[in-house]
Amino acid sequence: MNKKIVLFLFLLSLNINAQKFDGLAETPPMGWNSWNTFGTDINEKLVKDIADQFIELGLKDAGYEYIVLDDGWMSKERDVNGDLVADPIKFPSGMKVLADYIHSKGLKFGLYNCAGSKTCAGYPGSRGHEYQDAKLYASWEVDYLKYDWCNTGKINAESAYITMRDALKAAGRPVVFSICEWGDNEPWKWGKEVGHLWRATGDIINCWDCEIGHGSWSSSGVWTIINMRKDIRESAGPGHWNDFDMMEVGNGMTAAEDRSHFVMWSMLASPLIMGNDLREMSKETLSTLINKEVISVNQDKLGIQGFRFSNENKMEIWIKPLDNNQWALSFVNMSDDAVDFVFDWQKHPLSDDVNGRYLDLNKEVYEVRDLTHHQNLGDTSKKLKAKIASHDVVVVRIGK
Ligand code: GLA
């Protein structure tokens, strides 16, 4: 057969069989992203320092793995071959050297680009260059791609993300593909076959419950995001997650609010991507971020996204079925005052119809472990009692 026909059939077969990379992000990805704190003001020294902090502060040990450079890592123009170029002032050694540094610490390296003609901050987008860019990322040994949705005109979102998925697959290096189109085209309906996580909303901002307008778009606080997308839990699971956005822990909310934010992202099985300056965080912020008992709720291998159990009397109660017939329950005090909270296990049968999981604590007695304060609280034969400060949280794991 003519060589050209063989090549054509080979390329066709690649496309017909194209799928996302399997076996990645089996639990929600954990890492750090530059955007929330640094915007486009990023550079090689900063990123290396962040990688060092992963090791020194025990973040790697707690499970954080990906270091992702968001918008602003590139030069404003592609080179003569049409390749993207790392900004030579910000990243004088280039991306491969930076990737090598991150890999040498046992961590993984992520980059950002966009499905449109330009990124949101005006750098070259991947539209029309998808296969070329994917090859370049593979040559730099990129492990994670966040792929945004600015300057996309009227293109179809699902097709645009499929094109990039196929380009990554063709380039051959396994990459976690993070879809970032803000929920506009309901990626929870099609994202499972395309990427490993998808943003469910517009951008997060560091407030408890607010929405701040910026003209044509707005950013949302922690509870605004949760309430906006509390009903899409069925689409989450191992390898495909609803992404409630990079965290604002350590970025100006109170310590109690940060704890609740972190617990809620864990209950929601959202990716845990830190967005603060790891070089300057307080001890309290660090202890929130490396609370391994809370992280274990997020990383539970069943990958079930938790859901609201009730929200009466300004108390948000969420539950999440876990492996080994265990459950996590979180109690967030939404009021402006501390409360003496009491929860009678026997009056609250737990049920998750979507996953066919039920627990009646009249019939069984489970042990109760407080994951915020790292202590055993006895069992479910007696009521749970806790003083919870305003906007603070108690989260427990119950099991036999
Ligand atoms: C969009 C994304 C953000 C960030 C910026 C970068 O707003 O939603 O997370 O990546 O673009 O410009």
Residues whose N, C-alpha, C, O or C-beta is under 5 A from the ligand:
A	BS01	GLA	W35 D70 D71 C120 A121 D203
